[in-house]
Amino acid sequence: MINNRLSLIALLISLVGCSAPQEPSDMIFIEGASFKMGTDAADLEKSAIAAGLETTRALMEEVPGHMVTLDDFYLDKYDVTNDQFAQFIQANQAWAKGNVDPKDKYLEYWLDAAPPEALMQHPVTFITWPSAVAYCNWMDKRLPTEIEYEWAAGDGKTRSEFPWGDAFPTNDLVNWSGNDIETTTAVGSYPPNERGLYDMAGNIWHFTADPWLGSYEQMLNAAEVENPDNRYVIRGGSFGASAANLRVRYRDSHRALDAREMVGFRCAK
């Protein structure tokens, strides 16, 4: 009888040990995988039609499709808000408004040292890439890679065009140019994707950890690729985005020190 009880206890312990890792309450666990990143040339026309485009020219940066592998990671459930960034600045005055170049754009809409009360739960924007990195480091996190962002934006099962599926964007799904809001909305105002991540498309563009090295074709075929303009990959589209910009595989770039209303971030771990 004692031996049987010990065996049962050992079995229970082993089952607990095999359970999924406990994820932080503000993050979603994303299981790693091998998947095809980008778009094959043969699929460009289909993607262009899904995005309402007459030509495929705007999608050439994501060609060719190519296999990549990534490890498990966590990604913030929501974009970093003004409220959260204000707490970071309170503890790190070096990143306060007036201490960061460009002084005329960095946190432009904040009133002195704090954001307007009405925008506390909106994603922080008018930030720079270094300030986003500093915030993530302060939180013991990091910016997601471009590979991680693309994998997390989709459902992990299909090659859907958008985080919600293949349907053309509508105003109840995403904050984009089609709804004429023309500014950010509070994080989590629209339905999450199948993974439970909010605003992976629309509302703001997201800085990633990766420098912009040109199209995939340039990156895969060139012996050496440079980034003279200090640009970084951005993903997700924004409140001013077209349907094409909202696609899971759409990619663009933004200068590291160019603080703009449409660019923010979220963190990974």
Legacy VTK file of the C-alpha trace (Angstrom):
# vtk DataFile Version 3.0
C-alpha trace
ASCII
DATASET POLYDATA
POINTS 269 float
0.000 0.000 0.000
2.805 2.419 0.930
4.623 1.631 -2.309
1.435 2.298 -4.287
0.988 5.685 -2.579
4.586 6.620 -3.266
4.139 5.679 -6.914
1.016 7.848 -7.149
2.814 10.818 -5.575
5.733 10.390 -7.980
3.315 10.304 -10.925
1.584 13.489 -9.781
4.928 15.258 -9.373
5.999 14.212 -12.864
2.724 15.479 -14.346
3.121 18.835 -12.626
6.679 19.058 -13.903
5.462 18.542 -17.477
2.804 21.266 -17.335
3.085 24.443 -19.398
5.279 27.166 -17.923
3.533 29.722 -15.717
3.221 32.878 -17.784
3.390 36.395 -16.332
-0.088 37.888 -15.961
0.672 40.675 -18.434
2.220 38.435 -21.088
1.206 35.578 -23.378
3.322 32.443 -23.791
4.158 31.778 -27.446
5.468 28.328 -28.287
8.460 28.312 -30.608
8.322 26.665 -34.017
9.729 26.485 -37.508
7.584 28.367 -40.020
7.694 30.120 -43.362
8.311 33.809 -42.847
7.398 36.310 -45.541
5.563 35.649 -48.792
6.397 33.517 -51.813
6.333 35.353 -55.132
3.633 32.940 -56.308
1.341 34.092 -53.460
1.796 37.835 -53.934
-1.263 38.323 -56.107
-3.490 36.539 -53.575
-2.141 38.727 -50.761
-2.564 41.886 -52.829
-6.199 41.027 -53.565
-6.845 40.315 -49.867
-5.452 43.769 -49.016
-7.398 45.549 -51.749
-4.290 46.401 -53.766
-4.203 46.708 -57.551
-0.518 45.744 -57.771
1.933 43.743 -55.664
4.567 46.492 -55.523
3.903 47.401 -51.863
4.532 43.806 -50.761
7.929 43.198 -52.348
9.863 43.760 -49.093
8.429 40.483 -47.738
9.614 38.336 -50.674
10.805 35.594 -50.777
9.167 33.373 -48.210
11.822 31.499 -46.232
11.928 29.032 -43.364
12.928 30.282 -39.912
13.034 28.723 -36.447
12.449 30.433 -33.126
12.397 29.367 -29.471
9.561 29.753 -26.965
9.024 33.307 -25.750
6.571 35.596 -23.997
4.996 38.696 -25.520
3.148 41.528 -23.788
-0.600 41.089 -24.053
-1.000 44.824 -24.683
1.109 47.654 -26.061
3.046 49.686 -23.495
0.797 52.525 -22.296
1.469 56.140 -21.393
0.776 55.266 -17.761
3.397 52.511 -17.773
5.955 54.670 -19.552
5.360 57.485 -17.042
6.243 55.088 -14.210
9.446 54.212 -16.049
10.370 57.882 -16.375
9.698 58.550 -12.696
12.359 55.964 -11.908
14.677 56.949 -14.770
14.831 60.716 -15.198
17.445 60.423 -17.930
14.541 59.438 -20.207
12.260 62.303 -19.158
10.866 64.788 -21.645
13.478 67.460 -22.282
16.371 65.088 -21.651
16.083 63.088 -24.869
16.698 64.185 -28.437
14.825 65.125 -30.532
13.477 67.440 -27.808
10.843 68.910 -30.131
9.216 65.519 -30.816
9.989 63.124 -27.948
6.765 62.644 -25.912
5.405 65.645 -27.802
1.839 65.436 -26.496
2.784 65.025 -22.814
2.063 67.943 -20.489
5.406 68.648 -18.846
6.401 65.394 -17.123
3.174 63.419 -17.547
0.753 62.382 -20.279
-2.786 63.821 -20.348
-5.121 61.911 -18.038
-7.370 60.947 -20.950
-4.466 59.186 -22.682
-3.117 57.161 -19.753
-4.341 53.845 -21.200
-3.432 54.693 -24.785
-0.198 53.268 -26.197
2.791 55.501 -25.617
4.003 57.104 -28.845
6.447 59.844 -29.826
9.175 57.620 -28.407
12.549 56.623 -29.856
13.945 53.150 -30.412
16.572 53.586 -27.636
13.884 54.691 -25.164
11.787 51.623 -26.026
14.820 49.399 -25.439
15.504 51.153 -22.119
11.912 50.625 -20.947
11.958 46.931 -21.819
15.306 46.489 -20.046
13.896 48.238 -16.962
11.066 45.699 -16.964
13.583 42.841 -17.324
12.244 42.306 -20.836
13.347 43.184 -24.373
11.951 44.235 -27.718
10.609 41.334 -29.810
12.472 40.310 -32.919
10.815 40.660 -36.304
10.494 36.878 -36.504
8.770 36.756 -33.110
6.354 39.531 -34.044
5.271 37.855 -37.278
4.815 34.472 -35.604
2.826 35.969 -32.719
0.619 38.093 -34.987
-0.720 34.995 -36.754
-2.593 32.092 -35.205
0.252 29.589 -35.500
-1.906 27.218 -37.570
-2.669 28.926 -40.871
-1.053 31.562 -43.062
-3.887 34.029 -42.575
-3.479 37.495 -44.050
-4.460 39.379 -40.890
-4.300 38.638 -37.133
-8.060 37.929 -37.152
-8.090 35.803 -40.334
-8.417 36.526 -44.050
-11.386 38.908 -43.925
-10.811 42.484 -45.079
-10.473 44.830 -42.061
-13.626 46.378 -40.628
-14.044 49.098 -38.022
-15.073 46.662 -35.298
-11.840 44.672 -35.709
-9.095 47.276 -35.791
-8.206 50.970 -35.469
-7.052 51.831 -38.989
-7.447 54.473 -41.681
-10.852 53.125 -42.663
-12.601 54.210 -39.465
-11.551 57.900 -39.550
-10.604 58.008 -35.843
-7.225 59.417 -36.904
-5.567 58.899 -33.519
-4.815 56.138 -31.029
-7.426 54.368 -28.934
-6.992 52.786 -25.501
-5.125 49.476 -25.611
-7.399 46.453 -25.790
-10.266 48.338 -27.441
-10.520 45.747 -30.217
-10.731 41.930 -30.133
-7.494 39.978 -29.572
-6.089 37.493 -32.035
-6.399 33.777 -31.403
-3.344 33.826 -29.141
-4.924 36.430 -26.845
-2.744 39.339 -28.015
-4.391 42.725 -28.506
-3.671 45.310 -31.199
-1.117 43.283 -33.125
-2.452 45.185 -36.139
-3.571 48.790 -36.162
-3.502 51.553 -33.537
0.325 51.870 -33.620
3.308 50.581 -35.513
5.623 48.544 -33.273
9.385 48.872 -33.064
11.203 45.521 -33.163
14.740 44.643 -32.124
15.925 44.178 -35.714
17.747 46.789 -37.789
16.306 47.368 -41.254
18.546 45.645 -43.791
16.303 45.942 -46.824
13.989 43.407 -48.421
14.299 39.715 -47.650
15.758 39.244 -51.123
18.507 41.736 -50.303
19.106 40.204 -46.873
19.281 36.623 -48.126
21.412 37.266 -51.208
23.828 40.026 -50.210
27.195 39.185 -48.674
26.954 42.289 -46.488
23.947 44.532 -45.860
24.226 47.957 -44.257
21.856 50.197 -42.319
23.223 53.713 -42.917
20.020 55.500 -41.866
19.824 53.764 -38.461
16.392 52.344 -39.234
14.616 49.495 -37.450
11.894 47.130 -38.584
8.381 48.131 -37.565
5.357 45.868 -37.684
1.591 45.966 -37.264
0.332 49.103 -38.983
-1.327 52.000 -37.136
-4.470 54.114 -36.937
-3.380 55.636 -40.244
-2.633 52.306 -41.904
-4.104 50.844 -45.056
-5.335 47.251 -45.168
-2.004 46.181 -46.675
-0.095 47.574 -43.674
-2.206 45.495 -41.265
-1.218 42.170 -42.793
0.674 39.641 -40.646
3.619 39.579 -43.047
3.794 43.266 -43.972
7.034 44.970 -42.938
8.329 48.517 -42.932
11.085 50.556 -41.291
11.441 53.650 -39.113
14.396 55.772 -38.022
15.556 55.018 -34.479
15.454 58.644 -33.312
12.382 59.796 -35.250
9.678 60.129 -32.563
6.255 59.963 -34.218
2.608 59.699 -33.199
2.077 56.399 -35.000
5.007 54.435 -33.535
5.157 52.671 -30.156
6.097 49.226 -28.882
5.481 46.218 -26.683
7.995 43.975 -24.926
8.987 40.325 -25.137
10.820 37.985 -22.801
LINES 1 270
269 0 1 2 3 4 5 6 7 8 9 10 11 12 13 14 15 16 17 18 19 20 21 22 23 24 25 26 27 28 29 30 31 32 33 34 35 36 37 38 39 40 41 42 43 44 45 46 47 48 49 50 51 52 53 54 55 56 57 58 59 60 61 62 63 64 65 66 67 68 69 70 71 72 73 74 75 76 77 78 79 80 81 82 83 84 85 86 87 88 89 90 91 92 93 94 95 96 97 98 99 100 101 102 103 104 105 106 107 108 109 110 111 112 113 114 115 116 117 118 119 120 121 122 123 124 125 126 127 128 129 130 131 132 133 134 135 136 137 138 139 140 141 142 143 144 145 146 147 148 149 150 151 152 153 154 155 156 157 158 159 160 161 162 163 164 165 166 167 168 169 170 171 172 173 174 175 176 177 178 179 180 181 182 183 184 185 186 187 188 189 190 191 192 193 194 195 196 197 198 199 200 201 202 203 204 205 206 207 208 209 210 211 212 213 214 215 216 217 218 219 220 221 222 223 224 225 226 227 228 229 230 231 232 233 234 235 236 237 238 239 240 241 242 243 244 245 246 247 248 249 250 251 252 253 254 255 256 257 258 259 260 261 262 263 264 265 266 267 268
